[in-house]
Amino acid sequence: MKISAMAWIGITTSLLVLLAMGAALNLRFSWIFFGTLIGQALILVMVYKVLKDNYTTDKTFEDFYEDRPVPRENYR
């Protein structure tokens, strides 16, 4: 089963947020240290998966922001 790029982003973010919470709650140093090593490896995997993802779009810079489309007449 192939894990999507967005799933890798979610997994990595979740681990790093849990790691930050563990550090704030005085978790043992060894857990924080190994969690940080795993988090760094996950960041590398995540970046690779995002860059190699087969994602295409028909949007261009002229389309402005996707969440608030601006009609083309307003550009000038």
Beta strands, then each sheet from edge to edge (+ up, - down):
end
